[in-house]
């Protein structure tokens, strides 16, 4: 581009590349404006610019551009509604997306993208039973589309239709960062005989998914399977402690392809493999993960005493892929926002935040935050810290699953477009009996954090009273 600054096609390609692989919406917008200086009537560049503005937080600017396009291109009404509604969905405005979809469908034209966007909007508004019929229509129009199929599966799960939901969920292509030789083994399915067979279960999606679904491993052991779990280094010690009858290795380990393995499966397939059909099929043993007693004692010696200990995590992992980055933004807050809502409080606040957001502690000038995370090597250490807490408050990220799996009291702050695993409503979870859900009712987490703060002050009062 530096050698060809007036090449509109090259500049548009650069914008598309940046948009696909980064969350630098400012750079994308700059590139698209250059395209429009060269070709003012370029419709795709205009649509993409509107999307970049909305994604970058300039909602007014993006909507103004979309409005001008609707007036300028009346014959492209359906296509514009498709792209505009997708922009709203991708940035956490499902109600607005649904209004645009309704506008696009009002003339009765069937468009698979619009139908899918309606399904997504309803799902994210906590109306999963209504979303199912729209997903059925979308999948009928495009039966081979894996994105539609996966959305349909997770919406079935969110609505509580586990039998069909898990079966469809298990049809996805595994979302792994690399392809390993054992992924070519037969994929373990419901009804396969595993007695005396060697089975590999491997990491897929996030650490929270592994923690949530690894509870089903004893079901395979009871059927006579010899299980090897392949996971990231950060989980190896925790799962080794928790499942002593299982071989636990890292994703970098060299497993011998000639060692007689019969099946492999991604760990999130386990509910389907064991035939989970209702919430009552969730294994009741809580905790099913355990911390090392020595580690628990080591951290206990460091902690202040005399007041309840409240752990905090305010942000999820920051991922580079733009769709995931947008979700990370909606599920996360800042220490300043969470701290202002929860404190001052008559308790010891304990940091469990890792990654770049941990740096916010350096500029935090509120109630003192005890920070033991320099001593954390892996999730087993995080488990040991959780065992020393009286309550853990966090956004929707893997430590929430860890606390629930340990049977520790945990309050989860969920974004408005909640993950399928938390269902549409309610303040409890069948997956984790010690969890309390606080659900945002709008895009901002500020109002729900105030609710958490009020609940925390009541909790501390009860704790001090010995209740």
C-alpha positions as CSV (number, residue, x, y, z in Angstrom):
1,X,0.0,0.0,0.0
2,X,2.9,2.4,0.7
3,X,3.9,2.0,-3.0
4,X,0.4,2.1,-4.4
5,X,-1.6,4.6,-2.2
6,X,-4.2,5.1,-4.9
7,X,-5.1,1.5,-5.4
8,X,-8.6,1.2,-4.1
9,X,-8.8,-2.6,-4.5
10,X,-5.6,-3.1,-2.6
11,X,-6.7,-0.8,0.2
12,X,-10.0,-2.6,0.5
13,X,-8.2,-5.9,0.6
14,X,-6.0,-4.6,3.4
15,X,-9.1,-3.4,5.3
16,X,-10.7,-6.8,4.9
17,X,-7.5,-8.5,6.2
18,X,-7.2,-6.3,9.2
19,X,-10.9,-6.7,9.9
20,X,-10.7,-10.5,9.8
21,X,-7.6,-10.9,12.0
22,X,-7.5,-8.0,14.4
23,X,-9.7,-5.8,16.5
24,X,-8.1,-2.6,15.2
25,X,-11.3,-1.0,14.1
26,X,-9.6,2.4,14.0
27,X,-7.1,1.2,11.4
28,X,-9.8,-0.5,9.4
29,X,-11.9,2.7,9.4
30,X,-8.9,4.7,8.2
31,X,-8.3,2.4,5.3
32,X,-12.0,2.4,4.3
33,X,-12.1,6.1,4.3
34,X,-9.2,6.1,1.9
35,X,-11.1,3.7,-0.4
36,X,-14.1,6.1,-0.3
37,X,-12.0,9.1,-1.2
38,X,-11.0,7.2,-4.3
39,X,-14.4,5.6,-5.0
40,X,-17.2,7.5,-3.1
41,X,-20.0,5.2,-4.3
42,X,-18.3,1.9,-3.3
43,X,-21.1,0.2,-1.4
44,X,-19.1,-2.5,0.3
45,X,-16.6,0.1,1.6
46,X,-19.5,2.1,3.0
47,X,-21.0,-0.9,4.7
48,X,-17.7,-2.0,6.1
49,X,-16.9,1.5,7.4
50,X,-20.3,1.6,9.2
51,X,-19.5,-1.7,10.8
52,X,-16.0,-0.6,11.8
53,X,-17.4,2.6,13.4
54,X,-20.0,0.7,15.4
55,X,-17.4,-1.9,16.4
56,X,-15.0,0.8,17.5
57,X,-17.6,2.5,19.7
58,X,-18.8,5.3,17.4
59,X,-22.4,4.1,17.4
60,X,-23.8,7.4,16.2
61,X,-21.3,7.7,13.3
62,X,-22.0,4.2,12.2
63,X,-25.8,4.5,12.4
64,X,-25.7,7.8,10.5
65,X,-23.8,6.2,7.7
66,X,-26.2,3.2,7.6
67,X,-29.2,5.6,7.5
68,X,-27.7,7.4,4.6
69,X,-27.2,4.1,2.8
70,X,-30.8,3.0,3.3
71,X,-32.0,6.2,1.7
72,X,-29.4,6.1,-1.1
73,X,-29.8,2.5,-2.1
74,X,-33.5,1.5,-1.8
75,X,-33.2,-1.4,-4.2
76,X,-30.5,-3.0,-1.8
77,X,-32.8,-2.9,1.1
78,X,-32.5,-6.6,2.1
79,X,-28.8,-6.8,1.7
80,X,-28.3,-3.6,3.7
81,X,-30.5,-4.9,6.5
82,X,-28.5,-8.1,6.5
83,X,-25.2,-6.3,7.0
84,X,-26.4,-3.7,9.4
85,X,-28.1,-6.2,11.7
86,X,-24.9,-8.3,11.7
87,X,-23.0,-5.2,12.8
88,X,-25.3,-4.7,15.7
89,X,-25.2,-8.4,16.7
90,X,-21.4,-8.5,16.6
91,X,-21.1,-5.5,18.9
92,X,-23.8,-6.5,21.5
93,X,-26.9,-4.8,20.4
94,X,-29.3,-7.7,19.7
95,X,-32.6,-5.7,20.2
96,X,-31.5,-3.2,17.6
97,X,-30.4,-6.0,15.3
98,X,-33.8,-7.7,15.6
99,X,-35.5,-4.4,14.6
100,X,-33.4,-4.2,11.5
101,X,-34.0,-7.8,10.6
102,X,-37.7,-7.3,11.0
103,X,-37.5,-4.4,8.6
104,X,-35.6,-6.6,6.0
105,X,-38.1,-9.4,6.3
106,X,-41.3,-7.3,6.2
107,X,-41.9,-7.9,2.5
108,X,-41.8,-11.6,3.0
109,X,-38.5,-12.2,1.2
110,X,-36.6,-15.3,2.5
111,X,-32.9,-14.6,3.1
112,X,-30.9,-17.1,5.0
113,X,-28.6,-14.5,6.5
114,X,-31.5,-12.4,7.8
115,X,-33.2,-15.5,9.2
116,X,-30.0,-16.5,11.0
117,X,-29.6,-13.0,12.3
118,X,-33.1,-13.1,13.8
119,X,-32.3,-16.4,15.5
120,X,-29.0,-15.0,16.9
121,X,-30.8,-11.8,18.1
122,X,-33.5,-13.8,19.9
123,X,-31.0,-16.2,21.5
124,X,-28.9,-13.2,22.8
125,X,-32.0,-11.6,24.2
126,X,-32.7,-14.7,26.3
127,X,-35.5,-15.9,24.1
128,X,-34.0,-19.2,23.0
129,X,-37.2,-21.1,22.6
130,X,-38.3,-18.5,20.0
131,X,-34.9,-18.6,18.4
132,X,-35.1,-22.3,17.7
133,X,-37.8,-22.0,15.0
134,X,-35.7,-19.4,13.2
135,X,-32.6,-21.6,13.4
136,X,-34.7,-24.5,11.9
137,X,-35.7,-22.2,9.0
138,X,-32.1,-21.1,8.5
139,X,-30.7,-24.6,8.5
140,X,-33.4,-25.7,6.1
141,X,-32.3,-23.0,3.7
142,X,-28.5,-23.8,4.2
143,X,-28.3,-27.4,5.6
144,X,-24.5,-27.6,5.0
145,X,-23.6,-24.4,6.8
146,X,-21.5,-25.2,9.9
147,X,-22.0,-21.8,11.5
148,X,-25.8,-22.1,11.4
149,X,-25.6,-25.7,12.7
150,X,-23.4,-24.7,15.6
151,X,-25.7,-21.8,16.5
152,X,-28.7,-24.1,16.4
153,X,-27.0,-26.6,18.7
154,X,-26.0,-24.1,21.3
155,X,-29.5,-22.5,21.3
156,X,-31.0,-26.0,21.8
157,X,-28.7,-26.4,24.8
158,X,-29.6,-22.9,26.1
159,X,-33.3,-23.8,25.9
160,X,-32.7,-27.1,27.8
161,X,-33.1,-29.5,24.9
162,X,-30.0,-31.5,25.8
163,X,-30.7,-34.7,24.0
164,X,-30.9,-33.1,20.5
165,X,-28.6,-30.2,21.5
166,X,-25.6,-32.3,22.5
167,X,-26.0,-34.6,19.4
168,X,-25.9,-31.5,17.1
169,X,-23.1,-29.9,19.2
170,X,-21.0,-33.0,18.7
171,X,-21.2,-32.6,14.9
172,X,-19.0,-29.5,14.9
173,X,-15.4,-29.5,13.6
174,X,-13.2,-29.2,16.7
175,X,-11.9,-25.7,17.3
176,X,-8.3,-26.3,18.1
177,X,-5.2,-24.2,17.4
178,X,-3.4,-27.1,15.8
179,X,-4.2,-30.5,14.2
180,X,-2.7,-33.5,16.1
181,X,-2.4,-37.0,14.8
182,X,-4.9,-38.5,17.2
183,X,-7.6,-36.3,15.8
184,X,-7.7,-38.8,12.9
185,X,-8.8,-41.6,15.2
186,X,-12.4,-42.5,15.3
187,X,-14.3,-39.8,17.2
188,X,-15.9,-41.3,20.3
189,X,-19.7,-41.3,20.1
190,X,-22.6,-42.2,22.2
191,X,-23.0,-46.0,22.4
192,X,-19.4,-46.9,21.5
193,X,-18.0,-49.8,23.6
194,X,-15.0,-48.4,25.5
195,X,-14.4,-51.4,27.8
196,X,-10.7,-52.2,27.6
197,X,-10.1,-49.4,25.0
198,X,-7.7,-46.6,25.1
199,X,-9.4,-43.2,24.7
200,X,-7.8,-39.8,24.2
201,X,-9.7,-36.7,25.4
202,X,-8.2,-33.4,24.2
203,X,-8.5,-29.7,24.8
204,X,-10.9,-27.8,22.7
205,X,-12.2,-24.2,23.0
206,X,-11.4,-22.5,26.3
207,X,-10.1,-23.7,29.7
208,X,-13.5,-23.2,31.1
209,X,-15.0,-25.7,28.7
210,X,-12.5,-28.3,29.9
211,X,-13.1,-27.6,33.5
212,X,-16.9,-27.8,33.0
213,X,-17.0,-31.0,31.1
214,X,-14.1,-33.0,32.5
215,X,-16.5,-34.1,35.3
216,X,-17.8,-36.8,33.0
217,X,-14.5,-38.7,32.8
218,X,-15.4,-41.1,35.7
219,X,-18.4,-42.2,33.5
220,X,-15.9,-43.5,30.9
221,X,-13.7,-45.1,33.6
222,X,-16.7,-46.9,35.0
223,X,-17.3,-48.4,31.6
224,X,-13.7,-49.8,31.5
225,X,-12.0,-47.1,29.3
226,X,-8.3,-46.3,29.7
227,X,-8.3,-42.5,29.5
228,X,-5.5,-40.1,28.5
229,X,-6.3,-36.4,28.8
230,X,-4.3,-34.0,26.5
231,X,-4.5,-30.4,27.8
232,X,-2.5,-27.2,28.2
233,X,0.3,-27.1,30.7
234,X,-1.7,-24.8,33.0
235,X,-4.2,-27.5,33.7
236,X,-2.0,-30.6,34.0
237,X,-1.2,-30.5,37.7
238,X,-4.8,-29.7,38.6
239,X,-6.3,-32.6,36.6
240,X,-3.5,-35.0,37.8
241,X,-4.5,-34.2,41.4
242,X,-8.2,-34.6,40.6
243,X,-8.1,-37.8,38.5
244,X,-5.4,-40.0,39.8
245,X,-6.6,-43.0,37.7
246,X,-6.1,-41.1,34.4
247,X,-3.0,-40.3,32.4
248,X,-2.8,-36.4,32.0
249,X,-0.3,-35.0,29.5
250,X,0.3,-31.6,27.9
251,X,-0.5,-30.7,24.3
252,X,3.2,-30.8,23.6
253,X,3.7,-34.4,24.8
254,X,4.7,-37.0,22.3
255,X,2.0,-39.7,22.4
256,X,2.9,-42.9,20.5
257,X,0.5,-43.4,17.6
258,X,1.4,-47.1,17.7
259,X,0.3,-47.5,21.4
260,X,-3.1,-48.9,20.5
261,X,-5.5,-46.0,20.9
262,X,-9.0,-46.7,19.8
263,X,-10.9,-43.4,20.0
264,X,-10.3,-39.7,20.5
265,X,-12.7,-36.9,21.3
266,X,-12.7,-33.2,22.2
267,X,-13.5,-32.8,25.9
268,X,-16.7,-30.8,25.2
269,X,-18.1,-33.8,23.5
270,X,-18.4,-35.7,26.8
271,X,-22.0,-34.8,27.7
272,X,-23.1,-36.3,24.3
273,X,-20.8,-39.3,24.7
274,X,-22.3,-40.2,28.1
275,X,-25.9,-39.6,27.0
276,X,-26.8,-36.5,29.0
277,X,-30.5,-35.8,28.3
278,X,-31.4,-33.6,31.2
279,X,-29.9,-31.5,34.1
280,X,-30.4,-34.5,36.3
281,X,-27.7,-36.4,34.3
282,X,-25.1,-33.9,35.4
283,X,-22.8,-35.8,37.8
284,X,-23.7,-34.7,41.4
285,X,-20.3,-35.1,42.9
286,X,-19.1,-31.6,43.9
287,X,-16.3,-30.9,44.2
288,X,-14.9,-32.9,41.4
289,X,-11.6,-31.0,41.2
290,X,-9.2,-30.7,44.1
291,X,-6.3,-28.5,45.1
292,X,-3.1,-29.7,46.6
293,X,-3.4,-29.4,50.5
294,X,0.2,-28.2,50.7
295,X,-0.5,-25.4,48.3
296,X,-3.6,-24.5,50.2
297,X,-1.7,-24.2,53.4
298,X,1.1,-22.2,51.7
299,X,-1.3,-19.6,50.5
300,X,-3.2,-19.6,53.8
301,X,-0.1,-18.5,55.6
302,X,0.1,-15.4,53.4
303,X,-3.5,-14.2,53.7
304,X,-4.7,-11.6,56.1
305,X,-7.0,-12.9,58.8
306,X,-9.9,-11.6,60.8
307,X,-12.2,-10.5,57.9
308,X,-14.0,-12.4,55.1
309,X,-11.8,-12.9,52.0
310,X,-13.5,-11.9,48.7
311,X,-11.7,-12.8,45.5
312,X,-12.1,-10.7,42.3
313,X,-11.7,-11.2,38.6
314,X,-13.0,-8.4,36.4
315,X,-11.8,-9.3,32.9
316,X,-11.6,-12.4,30.6
317,X,-8.7,-13.3,28.4
318,X,-8.1,-10.8,25.6
319,X,-8.2,-12.6,22.3
320,X,-7.1,-11.2,19.0
321,X,-9.8,-12.5,16.7
322,X,-12.2,-9.7,16.3
323,X,-15.4,-11.6,17.0
324,X,-13.9,-13.1,20.1
325,X,-12.4,-9.7,21.1
326,X,-15.9,-8.2,20.9
327,X,-17.3,-10.9,23.2
328,X,-14.3,-10.4,25.6
329,X,-15.2,-6.7,25.7
330,X,-18.9,-7.4,26.6
331,X,-18.1,-9.9,29.3
332,X,-15.4,-7.9,30.9
333,X,-15.2,-4.7,33.0
334,X,-12.4,-2.9,34.7
335,X,-11.0,-2.9,38.2
336,X,-12.1,0.7,38.6
337,X,-15.7,-0.1,37.7
338,X,-15.9,-3.3,39.8
339,X,-14.0,-1.8,42.7
340,X,-16.3,1.3,42.8
341,X,-19.4,-1.0,42.8
342,X,-18.2,-3.4,45.5
343,X,-16.1,-1.3,47.8
344,X,-15.5,0.0,50.4
345,X,-16.6,-3.2,52.2
346,X,-15.6,-4.7,55.5
347,X,-13.6,-7.6,53.9
348,X,-10.2,-8.4,52.5
349,X,-10.4,-8.1,48.7
350,X,-8.1,-10.6,46.9
351,X,-7.0,-10.3,43.3
352,X,-7.2,-13.4,41.1
353,X,-6.9,-11.5,37.9
354,X,-4.0,-12.4,35.5
355,X,-2.9,-11.1,32.1
356,X,-2.8,-7.4,31.0
357,X,-5.9,-6.3,33.1
358,X,-3.9,-7.2,36.3
359,X,-1.8,-4.0,35.5
360,X,-4.9,-2.0,36.5
361,X,-4.0,-2.6,40.1
362,X,-1.1,-0.2,39.8
363,X,-3.4,2.7,39.2
364,X,-6.2,1.6,41.6
365,X,-6.6,4.1,44.5
366,X,-9.5,2.4,46.2
367,X,-9.7,-0.2,49.0
368,X,-6.5,-2.2,49.3
369,X,-6.4,-5.3,47.1
370,X,-4.3,-8.2,48.4
371,X,-2.5,-9.7,45.3
372,X,-1.0,-13.2,45.7
373,X,-0.8,-13.9,41.9
374,X,3.0,-13.6,41.7
375,X,3.0,-17.0,43.3
376,X,0.7,-18.6,40.8
377,X,2.2,-21.0,38.3
378,X,-0.9,-22.8,37.0
379,X,-4.6,-23.5,37.7
380,X,-3.7,-25.8,40.6
381,X,-2.3,-22.7,42.4
382,X,-5.4,-20.7,41.5
383,X,-7.5,-23.6,43.0
384,X,-5.4,-23.4,46.2
385,X,-6.2,-19.6,46.5
386,X,-9.9,-20.3,45.9
387,X,-9.9,-22.8,48.7
388,X,-8.8,-19.9,51.0
389,X,-11.6,-17.6,50.0
390,X,-15.0,-17.1,51.5
391,X,-16.5,-15.8,48.3
392,X,-15.4,-15.3,44.7
393,X,-16.9,-12.7,42.4
394,X,-15.9,-12.8,38.7
395,X,-17.0,-12.2,35.2
396,X,-17.7,-15.1,32.8
397,X,-14.2,-16.7,32.5
398,X,-12.4,-19.9,33.4
399,X,-11.8,-19.2,37.1
400,X,-15.6,-19.1,37.6
401,X,-15.8,-22.7,36.4
402,X,-12.8,-23.6,38.6
403,X,-14.5,-22.2,41.7
404,X,-17.7,-24.0,40.8
405,X,-15.9,-27.3,40.2
406,X,-14.2,-26.9,43.6
407,X,-17.5,-26.3,45.3
408,X,-16.5,-22.8,46.4
409,X,-19.1,-20.0,46.7
410,X,-18.9,-18.0,43.5
411,X,-20.9,-15.1,42.1
412,X,-20.8,-14.8,38.3
413,X,-21.5,-11.5,36.6
414,X,-22.9,-12.5,33.2
415,X,-23.2,-10.2,30.2
416,X,-26.6,-9.4,28.6
417,X,-26.1,-11.9,25.8
418,X,-25.3,-14.7,28.2
419,X,-23.4,-17.8,27.1
420,X,-25.6,-20.8,26.3
421,X,-24.4,-22.7,29.4
422,X,-26.2,-20.3,31.8
423,X,-29.6,-20.6,30.1
424,X,-32.0,-17.7,29.5
425,X,-32.8,-16.7,33.1
426,X,-32.5,-17.6,36.8
427,X,-29.8,-16.9,39.3
428,X,-28.6,-20.5,39.8
429,X,-26.8,-23.1,37.6
430,X,-27.4,-26.8,37.6
431,X,-23.7,-27.1,36.6
432,X,-22.4,-25.5,39.7
433,X,-24.7,-25.7,42.8
434,X,-22.5,-23.1,44.7
435,X,-22.8,-20.5,42.0
436,X,-25.1,-17.4,42.0
437,X,-25.7,-15.7,38.7
438,X,-26.1,-11.9,38.3
439,X,-27.4,-11.2,34.8
440,X,-26.9,-7.9,33.1
441,X,-30.1,-6.6,31.5
442,X,-28.3,-4.2,29.1
443,X,-25.0,-3.9,27.3
444,X,-23.2,-2.2,30.1
445,X,-22.2,-4.1,33.2
446,X,-22.5,-1.1,35.4
447,X,-26.1,-1.6,36.7
448,X,-25.6,-5.3,37.5
449,X,-22.3,-4.5,39.3
450,X,-24.3,-2.2,41.5
451,X,-26.6,-5.1,42.3
452,X,-23.6,-7.2,43.2
453,X,-22.3,-4.5,45.4
454,X,-25.6,-4.3,47.3
455,X,-25.7,-8.1,47.7
456,X,-22.1,-8.1,48.9
457,X,-22.8,-5.7,51.7
458,X,-25.7,-7.8,52.8
459,X,-23.5,-10.9,52.6
460,X,-20.7,-9.3,54.7
461,X,-23.2,-8.3,57.3
462,X,-24.5,-11.8,57.5
463,X,-20.9,-13.2,57.6
464,X,-20.0,-10.9,60.5
465,X,-23.2,-12.0,62.3
466,X,-22.2,-15.6,61.9
467,X,-25.1,-16.5,59.7
